[in-house]
Amino acid sequence: MAKNKQTSKRAKLHIKKDDTVLVLAGKYKGTKAKVLSVLPEKNKAIVEGVNVVKRHVKPAADNPGGIQEKLAPIHISNLKVCDANGEPTRVYRKLIDGKRVRVSKNEEVLD
């Protein structure tokens, strides 16, 4: 009997680590910040100072416990890449000199 494997198709992400992004929706709408990490399997990113949540932590040997603030991931559909001028822009890939590079809609090379 064959098992059905769940295969998750990962979307191509327009956001990379260290990009500056603009938050488009939610409590932090309008905030520009730096991407700290990207979680491609969940289509989410952790952005500096955005989506801060509080967690109650039990005391442990290396941890005094209490209420700690933590950065939670935000979905990449709620983020837009900013170019070098700080303006939000669309990003696409283009062949330049035989290399595939990310280019903003304003024709600025981002990589």
PESUL-V140109 format. One record per backbone hydrogen bond with DSSP energy under -0.5 kcal/mol. NH is the residue of the N-H (numbers start at 1). CO is the residue of the C=O. E is the energy in kcal/mol with one decimal. If there is no record, write none. Layout:
NH;CO;E + NH;CO;E
This chain:
5;3;-0.7 + 7;5;-0.8 + 8;6;-0.6 + 9;7;-0.6 + 10;8;-0.7 + 18;35;-2.4 + 19;16;-1.6 + 21;19;-0.5 + 21;33;-3.1 + 22;80;-2.9 + 23;31;-2.4 + 24;78;-3.3 + 25;78;-0.7 + 29;26;-1.6 + 30;23;-3.1 + 31;28;-1.9 + 33;21;-2.1 + 35;19;-2.4 + 36;46;-2.7 + 37;46;-1.4 + 39;44;-3.3 + 40;38;-0.7 + 42;39;-1.2 + 43;39;-0.8 + 44;39;-1.9 + 45;74;-2.5 + 46;37;-2.7 + 47;45;-0.6 + 48;34;-2.8 + 50;47;-1.8 + 53;70;-3.0 + 55;68;-3.2 + 57;55;-0.6 + 57;66;-3.2 + 60;63;-3.1 + 66;57;-2.2 + 68;55;-2.9 + 68;66;-0.6 + 70;53;-2.9 + 72;51;-2.5 + 74;45;-2.8 + 76;43;-2.1 + 78;75;-1.8 + 79;76;-1.6 + 80;22;-1.9 + 82;20;-2.9 + 83;87;-2.6 + 86;83;-1.9 + 89;81;-2.8 + 92;103;-2.4 + 94;101;-2.4 + 96;94;-0.6 + 96;99;-3.2 + 99;96;-1.8 + 101;94;-2.8 + 101;99;-0.7 + 103;92;-3.2 + 104;108;-3.0 + 105;90;-1.8 + 107;104;-2.1 + 110;102;-2.5 + 111;102;-0.9
